[in-house]
Amino acid sequence: MTSPPYFPLIPRYSHGAPLATIAEEVEPPLTTGQSLEAYPQSIRLTDDYKQSPAQLPTSETGCQDSPPTVLGVPPEVLTMIFKRLGDGQFAAERLPLRERAVALLRASHVSAYFRQVILQDPSLWSAVPFLNDLSLEFLDAVMSRSKPLPIHLSFSEDGTLPGEGPVWDLVAQNVNRVSRLYVGVGEGYRGVRLKNLLLSSACSLVQCTVRYFGDRMVYLNFLESRGARLFNNHSPNLRTLNLTNCIIPFHQYTLSILSGVSIQYNGYALSNTVTPLNVLALDPPLNSFTSLRSLTLINCAHPIVRSGRLSAIKAISFPSLQNLVLAETAEACRQLSRNLDVPAACNRDITVGFKSSQELGVEDAASVAEAVCGFVPHGMGYTHCSVEMGDGRHSLSLTKGASANPTGVTIRFDLLKAGGRIGGVLSLLLRVFTFLILPNHTISAAEPFLYRLWEELALALATPLAFPSTIVLTFDRDSSAPYLLVALLKAMPNVKEVTTYTPEVWANPILPHLLERRNAPALRKLSIPYENVMELATDELAQFLNSRSDVEQVSFPVEESTFMSMGYAVESEIASTLRSIADRIPETVALNWRAR
């Protein structure tokens, strides 16, 4: 009798038969639309998920005689692979919650070995409990297989969520095991199930994420009702709170154990009937944010109009804050800079946004600069400055320390929606200068505003700008950025090195104007990525170096990937490339390279 053919891509059972010839046990129905009666009792999965790992076959006893296949992969390695199932399926508007459960279920049916590994590890099942459109039997199996570990519970309040019934009884039985909670509330839904969970004790909860879909900002005012307390005032392990399109009344809660808070509004326009987060609403009880490490506020702050109320605001202390991210209007940023007391070493990422109907004139530049400069500490001794312009966005970064983990502040201006008013002498000068140097460049309506804005930033940040020795420039060849940045560079007398990351910068004809000796008197070194050499505007670089005889060195950092790809010939290949441009570079300038 001949043995059945061997299929190397199909893992075998211990007796050697291909998987395709063996009847698999059937899981409980995945969705509520499937009935258990559709499966014969003899093949229905009933008790195997209740077995302890010790009762399941091991790889040593079950796979001794198997040929070298996937059976030789250690269970620990397979577990790490299974934990990543579904990671690449994230959608922009909704987490692939159901897909994770489906992916794990499918993997458990690939082979007996896969099934054994998956059933033995409760950590694989603890991350997949999802309530929408899943059957009670399958959810019960997931809850059992994940014991005794904490679980990640996720659901969306929409038409696919079960109503009253056994599913919620099962959730109630396991609610104290929930360590991560994700609740999405669909458009047209108020969040009734969310309310029940937010008012229930959560002794294991570490992270809570709530997201209301649609163009709305919902104030969870039921937490202000008499006797109502967030998580029944019992969430001793809660560390992270993420809120999207909704806010809670912070002024009523002492959340001293929180390490991360994020409040975002991602709609198009705030409703006139819903008040967004007021600056005063961040006035919590004393010592509420003593452990907070990360704070994110995006398009959710509502500036105070009355000056009397503004003067009454007391600064809120965040003594442990390490990362602050804001994306607000200029006025909201100005008020928050006064209301948030953060350590000087805290990293800050501040974005000033402008409404689509907002027109910016030269007279607005000073107030915008004032709004963001309040977030820049003056005694840090920053070593690096980075400026980027393009696609309606401008940014200025000041950093100190190693590049892998720097401490600093980044200020961004999002001008994609903003308009401008062209007029006055400044606008005329910009037009004339730009036409002579960049005939193909069209002045935007916001450029007169930007020119004055960078002047105001240079004045307001004179103290911190006096320290950096390196400036990084990023813009394209047709940008008017070099003209806009003259005042900023003049405020940085200690800049000795100019770094660029794209060849577009050296192709910009205004760059030599920016780097003239009167603007950058201490400049001695240029840093250009080695990968840019073949596209580099060498003639423009050589012309600049001839005009700046005090520049002594041009360095070409080499990316590690490029360095490794060259192998043993790395030194000779790099030297050959640099020789190809050396004949156009003044002999007084040293060319060298280094691994980045």
C-alpha positions in Angstrom: 0.0 0.0 0.0 1.5 3.3 -1.0 1.4 6.2 1.3 -0.5 9.4 0.4 1.5 12.1 -1.4 3.4 14.5 0.9 2.5 18.2 0.5 5.4 20.2 1.9 3.3 23.3 2.3 0.7 21.6 4.4 1.7 20.8 8.0 1.1 17.2 9.0 -0.6 15.7 12.0 1.4 13.3 14.1 0.3 10.3 12.1 1.5 11.9 8.8 -1.8 12.5 7.0 -2.1 15.8 5.1 -4.4 18.3 6.7 -6.8 18.3 3.8 -7.7 14.7 4.5 -8.6 15.2 8.2 -11.9 16.6 9.4 -11.4 19.7 11.6 -13.5 20.6 14.6 -15.8 23.5 13.9 -15.7 26.6 16.0 -18.8 28.2 17.5 -20.6 30.3 14.9 -18.7 33.5 14.3 -21.6 35.9 13.7 -25.1 36.1 15.1 -26.5 35.2 11.8 -25.2 31.6 12.0 -27.0 29.0 14.1 -25.3 26.3 16.1 -28.0 23.9 14.9 -26.3 24.0 11.5 -23.4 21.9 12.9 -23.7 18.3 13.9 -23.1 17.7 17.7 -20.2 15.4 16.9 -18.1 18.1 15.4 -19.4 21.1 17.3 -16.7 22.8 19.4 -17.8 22.5 23.0 -15.1 21.8 25.5 -11.6 22.1 23.9 -11.4 25.8 24.7 -12.1 25.0 28.3 -9.1 22.7 28.6 -6.1 23.9 30.5 -2.8 24.1 28.6 -1.5 21.0 30.5 -4.3 18.9 28.9 -3.4 19.9 25.4 -0.9 17.9 23.3 2.6 19.4 23.3 4.9 19.9 20.3 7.3 17.2 21.7 4.7 14.5 21.9 2.6 15.5 18.9 5.2 16.3 16.3 8.2 14.0 17.0 8.1 12.1 13.7 7.2 15.1 11.5 9.5 16.1 8.7 11.1 19.6 9.0 8.2 21.9 8.3 6.5 24.8 10.2 6.2 22.3 13.1 9.8 23.1 13.8 9.1 26.7 14.5 9.1 27.3 18.3 5.7 28.1 19.8 7.1 31.3 21.2 7.9 32.5 17.7 4.5 31.5 16.3 2.8 33.3 19.2 4.6 36.6 18.3 3.5 36.1 14.7 -0.1 35.5 15.7 -0.2 38.6 17.9 0.5 40.7 14.8 -2.5 39.3 12.9 -4.6 42.2 11.6 -2.0 44.9 12.4 -1.8 45.9 8.7 -5.5 46.2 8.4 -6.1 49.5 10.2 -8.6 51.8 8.5 -8.7 55.5 8.8 -12.1 55.7 10.4 -12.4 52.4 12.3 -10.2 49.9 13.9 -10.3 46.4 12.4 -11.7 45.0 15.6 -13.7 42.1 14.1 -10.9 41.3 11.7 -8.5 40.5 14.5 -10.9 37.9 15.8 -11.5 36.4 12.4 -7.7 36.3 11.6 -7.0 34.5 14.8 -9.8 32.0 14.2 -8.6 31.3 10.7 -5.0 30.8 11.9 -6.3 28.2 14.5 -7.7 26.2 11.6 -4.5 26.0 9.5 -3.1 22.9 11.3 -3.2 21.0 14.5 0.1 22.6 15.6 -1.2 26.1 15.0 -4.4 25.3 16.9 -2.4 23.8 19.8 -0.3 26.9 20.1 -3.2 29.3 19.8 -5.4 27.5 22.3 -2.5 27.3 24.8 -1.8 31.0 24.9 -4.6 33.1 26.5 -2.7 36.4 25.6 -3.7 35.8 21.9 -7.4 35.8 22.8 -7.3 38.6 25.4 -6.9 41.3 22.7 -9.8 40.3 20.4 -13.1 40.5 22.4 -15.3 42.5 20.1 -19.1 42.8 20.5 -20.4 43.9 17.1 -21.9 41.2 14.8 -20.3 38.3 16.7 -22.3 35.4 18.2 -22.7 34.8 21.9 -21.1 31.4 21.6 -18.0 32.7 19.9 -17.7 35.6 22.4 -18.0 33.2 25.3 -15.3 31.0 23.8 -13.0 34.1 23.5 -13.7 35.1 27.1 -12.9 31.5 28.3 -9.7 31.2 26.2 -8.4 34.5 27.4 -8.6 33.6 31.1 -7.0 34.5 33.5 -5.5 37.5 31.7 -7.0 41.0 31.5 -8.8 41.6 28.2 -9.2 44.4 25.6 -12.9 45.1 25.0 -14.0 46.9 21.9 -17.3 47.8 20.3 -19.0 50.4 18.2 -22.5 51.7 19.1 -24.3 51.3 15.8 -26.8 49.0 14.1 -24.6 45.9 14.5 -24.3 46.1 18.3 -26.5 43.6 20.3 -29.3 45.0 22.4 -30.4 43.7 25.7 -29.5 40.1 26.3 -26.9 37.5 27.2 -24.1 39.3 25.5 -24.2 42.1 28.0 -24.6 39.7 30.9 -21.3 38.1 29.7 -19.7 41.6 29.5 -20.9 42.4 33.0 -19.3 39.1 34.3 -16.0 40.1 32.8 -16.0 43.9 33.1 -13.4 43.8 35.9 -11.0 42.0 33.6 -11.0 44.9 31.0 -7.6 46.5 30.8 -8.2 48.4 27.5 -11.5 49.8 26.4 -12.3 51.1 23.0 -15.8 52.5 22.3 -16.8 54.1 19.0 -20.2 55.8 18.8 -21.7 55.9 15.3 -23.4 58.9 13.8 -26.9 59.3 15.1 -26.2 57.3 18.3 -25.9 58.9 21.7 -23.7 56.4 23.5 -26.0 54.6 25.9 -23.8 51.6 26.4 -20.8 53.9 26.7 -22.5 55.7 29.5 -23.1 52.5 31.4 -19.4 51.6 31.2 -18.1 55.0 32.1 -20.3 54.9 35.3 -19.1 51.4 36.3 -16.1 50.4 38.3 -13.1 49.5 36.3 -10.5 48.0 38.6 -8.2 46.6 35.8 -8.7 49.4 33.3 -5.4 50.9 32.1 -6.4 52.6 28.8 -9.7 54.1 27.7 -10.4 55.3 24.2 -13.8 56.9 23.3 -14.5 58.2 19.8 -17.7 59.8 18.6 -18.0 59.6 14.8 -19.4 62.5 12.7 -19.0 66.2 12.8 -19.8 66.9 16.4 -18.2 67.6 19.8 -20.1 65.9 22.6 -20.0 67.1 26.2 -20.5 64.0 28.4 -22.6 66.0 30.9 -24.1 62.9 32.5 -20.8 62.7 34.5 -22.0 66.0 36.3 -25.2 64.4 37.6 -25.6 64.0 41.3 -23.8 60.8 42.5 -22.2 60.2 39.1 -18.5 59.5 39.0 -16.2 58.5 36.2 -15.8 54.7 36.5 -17.6 55.0 39.8 -14.6 56.7 41.2 -12.8 53.3 41.1 -10.2 53.0 38.3 -7.0 52.6 40.3 -4.9 51.5 37.3 -6.2 54.0 34.6 -3.2 55.6 32.9 -4.3 56.7 29.5 -7.5 58.6 28.4 -8.1 59.3 24.7 -11.2 61.3 23.7 -12.1 62.1 20.1 -15.1 64.5 19.4 -16.1 64.4 23.1 -14.9 65.8 26.4 -15.5 65.1 30.1 -15.9 67.6 32.9 -12.3 67.6 34.1 -13.0 70.1 36.8 -14.8 67.5 38.8 -12.2 64.8 38.9 -8.8 64.2 40.6 -6.9 62.1 38.0 -3.5 62.1 39.7 -2.6 58.6 38.3 -3.1 59.5 34.6 0.1 59.5 32.5 -1.5 60.4 29.2 -4.6 62.5 28.1 -5.6 63.2 24.5 -8.6 65.3 23.5 -9.2 65.8 19.8 -11.9 67.2 17.5 -11.6 66.0 13.9 -14.8 67.4 12.4 -15.1 70.3 10.0 -16.9 73.0 12.0 -17.9 73.1 15.6 -21.7 73.1 16.2 -23.1 76.3 17.5 -25.1 74.2 20.1 -22.1 72.5 21.5 -19.4 74.4 23.5 -15.9 73.0 22.9 -13.4 72.7 25.7 -13.1 76.0 27.5 -9.7 76.9 28.8 -11.4 77.3 32.2 -12.6 73.7 31.9 -9.1 72.5 32.4 -9.2 73.8 35.9 -9.3 70.5 37.9 -8.9 69.9 41.6 -5.5 70.4 43.2 -2.8 67.9 42.2 -5.0 66.3 39.5 -2.2 66.0 36.9 0.9 65.3 39.0 1.8 62.2 37.1 0.8 63.3 33.6 3.5 62.6 31.1 1.7 63.4 27.8 -1.0 65.9 27.0 -2.6 66.3 23.5 -5.2 69.0 22.7 -6.2 69.2 19.0 -8.9 71.7 17.7 -10.8 71.4 21.0 -10.0 74.6 23.0 -12.3 77.5 23.0 -10.6 80.8 23.8 -12.2 83.1 26.4 -13.5 86.4 25.0 -13.9 88.4 28.2 -10.6 89.8 29.5 -11.9 89.8 33.0 -12.4 86.0 33.0 -9.1 85.5 31.3 -7.2 87.4 34.0 -8.9 85.2 36.6 -7.4 82.0 35.2 -4.9 80.3 37.4 -2.0 78.3 35.8 -2.4 74.6 36.0 0.7 72.7 37.0 2.0 69.7 35.1 5.2 69.0 37.0 5.9 65.7 35.3 4.9 66.5 31.7 7.3 65.3 29.1 5.3 65.8 25.8 2.8 68.5 25.0 1.0 68.5 21.6 -1.3 71.4 20.7 -3.1 72.2 17.4 -5.3 75.2 18.0 -6.1 78.7 16.8 -3.6 81.5 17.6 -5.8 83.0 20.4 -6.3 79.6 22.0 -2.6 78.9 21.9 -1.9 82.3 23.5 -4.3 81.6 26.3 -3.1 78.1 26.9 0.5 79.2 27.0 -0.5 81.2 30.1 -2.7 78.6 31.6 -0.4 75.5 31.3 2.6 75.4 33.6 4.9 72.8 32.2 8.6 72.0 32.9 11.2 73.7 30.7 12.5 70.3 29.5 9.1 69.3 28.3 8.9 68.6 24.5 6.3 70.8 22.9 4.8 70.5 19.4 2.6 73.5 18.8 0.5 74.0 15.6 -1.3 77.2 14.9 -4.2 76.7 12.5 -6.3 79.2 10.6 -9.9 79.0 9.6 -10.8 78.9 5.9 -12.6 82.2 6.1 -9.8 84.0 8.0 -7.8 86.5 6.0 -4.3 87.4 7.3 -2.7 90.7 6.9 0.7 92.1 8.0 -0.9 93.6 11.1 -1.8 90.1 12.3 1.7 88.8 12.4 2.7 90.2 15.8 -0.3 88.6 17.6 0.3 85.2 16.0 4.0 85.3 17.0 3.1 86.3 20.5 0.7 83.3 20.7 3.4 80.7 20.1 6.4 82.3 21.7 4.9 81.8 25.1 5.7 78.0 24.7 9.4 78.6 24.1 11.5 78.5 27.2 14.4 81.0 27.1 17.0 79.3 29.2 17.4 75.9 27.5 20.5 76.6 25.5 19.3 75.0 22.3 22.0 73.6 20.0 20.0 73.0 16.7 17.4 75.0 14.8 15.4 73.5 11.9 13.2 75.4 9.5 10.9 73.8 6.9 8.6 75.4 4.4 6.3 74.0 1.8 2.8 73.0 0.8 1.2 75.7 2.9 3.0 74.7 6.1 5.9 76.4 7.9 7.7 75.1 10.9 10.5 76.1 13.3 12.1 73.7 15.7 14.7 74.3 18.4 16.3 71.2 20.0 19.0 70.3 22.5 20.7 67.0 23.0 21.3 63.9 20.9 19.4 63.5 17.7 17.9 60.2 18.8 16.2 61.7 21.8 16.3 65.5 21.7 14.6 67.9 24.0 12.9 70.9 22.3 10.0 72.8 20.8 8.5 72.7 17.4 6.2 75.5 16.2 4.1 74.9 13.1 1.9 77.2 11.0 -0.8 75.5 9.0 -1.8 78.0 6.3 -3.6 75.6 3.9 -7.0 77.1 4.7 -5.9 80.7 5.4 -6.3 83.6 3.0 -4.5 86.8 2.9 -4.7 90.4 1.9 -2.2 91.7 -0.7 -1.4 95.3 -0.5 1.0 97.9 0.8 4.7 98.7 0.3 5.8 95.3 1.7 3.8 93.4 -0.8 5.1 95.5 -3.7 8.7 94.9 -2.6 8.1 91.2 -2.4 6.7 91.1 -5.9 9.6 93.0 -7.4 12.3 91.0 -5.6 10.6 87.7 -6.4 10.1 88.5 -10.1 13.8 89.4 -10.5 15.1 86.2 -8.8 12.2 83.7 -9.2 10.4 84.6 -12.4 8.3 81.4 -12.3 7.2 81.9 -8.7 3.8 83.4 -7.9 3.5 85.3 -4.6 0.7 83.8 -2.5 -1.8 86.1 -0.7 -0.3 85.1 2.6 3.4 85.9 1.8 3.4 89.5 3.1 2.0 88.1 6.4 4.6 85.4 6.5 7.5 87.8 5.9 6.4 89.9 8.9 5.6 86.8 10.9 9.2 85.5 10.6 10.5 89.0 11.5 8.3 89.0 14.6 9.5 85.5 15.6 13.1 86.6 15.3 12.5 89.5 17.6 10.4 87.6 20.2 12.8 84.6 20.3 16.1 86.6 20.3 17.3 84.9 23.5 16.8 81.2 22.5 18.0 81.9 18.9 21.3 83.2 20.1 22.5 79.7 21.1 22.1 77.2 18.2 25.3 76.5 16.2 23.5 74.4 13.5 20.5 75.3 11.3 18.7 72.8 9.1 17.0 74.2 6.0 14.2 72.4 4.0 12.4 74.0 1.1 12.1 73.6 -2.7 13.9 75.3 -5.5 11.1 77.8 -6.3 10.3 78.7 -2.7 10.8 82.3 -1.4 11.8 80.8 2.0 15.4 82.2 1.8 14.0 85.7 1.5 11.5 85.2 4.3 14.2 83.8 6.7 16.8 86.6 6.5 15.6 88.2 9.8 15.6 84.8 11.6 19.2 83.9 10.5 20.4 87.4 11.5 19.1 86.6 15.0 21.3 83.5 15.1 24.9 84.9 15.3 26.5 81.6 16.4 25.4 79.4 13.5 28.5 77.7 12.3 26.9 74.9 10.2 24.1 74.7 7.6 22.5 71.3 7.0 20.3 70.4 4.1 18.5 67.1 3.5 17.2 67.6 -0.1 19.1 68.8 -3.2 16.2 71.2 -3.9 17.6 73.6 -1.3 20.9 74.2 -3.2 18.9 74.6 -6.5 17.1 77.6 -5.0 18.6 80.8 -6.5 17.9 82.9 -3.4 19.8 80.7 -1.1 23.2 82.6 -1.5 21.3 85.7 -0.5 20.2 84.1 2.7 23.7 82.8 3.5 25.6 86.0 2.8 28.3 86.9 5.4 26.2 89.7 6.8 23.4 87.3 7.6 25.6 84.3 8.8 29.0 85.7 9.8 30.1 82.6 11.8 29.3 80.0 9.0 32.1 77.6 8.5 30.6 74.2 7.5 28.0 72.8 5.2 26.4 69.3 5.6 24.8 67.7 2.6 23.6 64.0 2.5 25.9 61.8 0.4 22.7 60.4 -1.3 22.1 63.9 -2.7 25.4 64.2 -4.5 24.3 62.9 -7.9 21.4 65.4 -7.9 23.2 68.2 -6.3 23.3 71.6 -8.0 27.1 71.5 -7.9 27.6 74.7 -9.9 25.5 76.7 -7.5 27.3 75.1 -4.5 30.7 76.0 -6.0 29.6 79.5 -6.8 28.5 80.0 -3.2 31.7 78.6 -1.8 33.7 81.0 -4.0 31.7 83.9 -2.6 32.2 82.6 1.0 35.9 81.9 1.3 35.5 81.6 5.1 33.6 78.3 4.7 36.2 75.6 5.4 34.4 72.3 5.1 31.6 70.4 3.3 30.6 67.2 5.0 28.6 64.4 3.4 26.9 62.1 6.0 26.2 58.6 4.6 23.0 56.8 5.6 23.6 53.4 7.3 21.7 51.6 4.6 23.8 53.1 1.9 26.9 52.4 3.9 26.1 48.8 4.3 25.0 48.2 0.7 28.5 49.2 -0.6 30.2 46.4 1.4 34.0 46.3 1.4 34.2 48.9 -1.4 32.5 51.6 0.6 35.6 53.9 1.1 36.8 53.7 -2.5 33.2 54.2 -3.9 32.5 57.3 -1.8 36.0 58.7 -2.5 35.3 58.3 -6.3 32.0 60.0 -6.0 33.4 63.0 -4.1 36.3 63.3 -6.6 33.7 63.8 -9.4 32.7 67.2 -7.8 35.9 68.1 -6.2 37.3 69.8 -9.3 34.6 72.5 -9.1 35.0 73.1 -5.4 37.6 75.7 -4.2 40.8 74.0 -3.0 40.5 75.7 0.4 37.4 73.8 1.2 37.8 70.3 2.7 35.4 67.5 1.5 34.8 64.6 3.8 32.2 62.0 4.6 31.0 60.2 7.7 28.6 57.4 8.6 25.4 58.9 9.9 
